[in-house]
Amino acid sequence: MITVNIKRKQQKVMSFTLTGHAESGPYGHDLVCAAVTAVSFGTVNAIEALCNVEPDVELRENGGFLKFITPSAEKEKTDEKIQLLLEGMIVSLQTIEREYHEYIRMNTV
């Protein structure tokens, strides 16, 4: 199972961590894993490219782990963009969770 932990402070997303494997299909054909990976990595890449910030990201070699710490932005408008992209990611992951709840669980801490 993939576990998504979202850490918030005063409604802002401060960080998120993804751990585990969906195991909803054979390796290389796991659609839940592919969807979660595409959404989360797409969000991290969008934040970096569109907001011109370098997020703090940790990955593990064997996969099954992504930790993202929201970068501090000098401009309020940039911070708002980052938060909007993160909220979009959360909505997408919640949609996946609704359909495939046996393979992904989301928590807010």
C-alpha positions in Angstrom: 0.0 0.0 0.0 1.1 3.6 -0.7 0.8 5.9 2.2 0.7 9.6 1.6 1.3 11.9 4.6 0.5 15.6 4.1 1.9 17.9 6.8 0.0 21.2 7.2 0.6 24.3 9.3 -2.2 26.9 9.3 -3.8 25.3 6.2 -0.5 25.5 4.2 1.1 22.3 2.9 4.5 22.2 4.6 5.6 18.8 3.3 4.4 15.5 2.0 5.8 12.0 2.1 4.9 9.0 -0.1 6.0 5.6 1.1 5.3 2.0 0.1 4.2 0.3 -3.1 0.7 -0.1 -4.4 1.2 -3.7 -5.6 -2.0 -3.4 -7.6 -0.5 -5.2 -10.6 2.8 -6.9 -11.7 5.9 -4.8 -11.6 6.0 -2.4 -14.6 2.2 -2.7 -15.0 1.0 -1.3 -11.7 -1.4 1.5 -12.8 -2.0 2.9 -9.3 1.8 3.2 -8.7 2.1 4.8 -12.1 -0.7 7.3 -11.4 0.6 8.3 -8.0 4.2 8.7 -9.4 3.0 10.8 -12.3 0.9 13.1 -10.1 3.5 13.6 -7.4 6.6 13.9 -9.6 4.7 16.1 -12.0 3.8 18.4 -9.2 7.4 18.6 -7.9 8.7 19.3 -11.4 5.9 21.9 -12.0 6.8 23.7 -8.7 10.5 23.8 -9.7 9.9 24.9 -13.3 7.0 27.3 -12.9 7.9 28.9 -9.5 11.7 29.1 -10.1 12.4 27.5 -6.7 14.5 24.4 -5.8 12.4 22.2 -3.5 14.0 19.9 -0.9 13.3 16.4 -2.3 14.5 13.0 -0.9 14.2 9.8 -2.9 15.3 6.3 -2.2 17.1 4.1 -4.7 14.7 1.2 -4.5 11.7 3.4 -5.0 8.7 3.5 -2.7 9.8 6.8 -1.0 9.4 10.4 -1.9 9.7 13.3 0.6 9.1 16.9 -0.4 9.6 19.9 1.8 7.8 23.0 0.6 10.4 25.7 -0.2 10.1 29.1 1.3 9.4 31.7 -1.4 10.5 35.2 -1.2 7.4 36.5 -2.9 3.9 35.9 -1.6 2.6 35.3 -5.2 5.2 32.5 -5.7 4.1 31.0 -2.4 0.5 31.1 -3.5 1.5 29.3 -6.8 3.3 26.6 -4.9 0.4 26.0 -2.6 -2.1 25.9 -5.5 0.0 23.3 -7.3 0.3 21.2 -4.1 -3.5 21.5 -3.5 -4.0 20.3 -7.1 -1.8 17.3 -6.4 -3.8 16.5 -3.3 -7.1 16.6 -5.2 -5.6 14.2 -7.8 -4.3 11.8 -5.2 -7.7 11.9 -3.4 -9.4 10.9 -6.6 -7.0 8.0 -7.0 -7.7 7.0 -3.4 -11.4 7.0 -3.9 -11.2 4.6 -6.8 -8.3 2.4 -5.4 -8.6 2.8 -1.6 -7.2 -0.7 -1.1 -3.9 0.5 -2.6 -3.4 4.1 -1.3 -4.2 5.8 1.9 -3.9 9.5 2.6 -3.3 11.2 6.0 -3.1 14.8 7.0 -0.9 15.6 10.1 
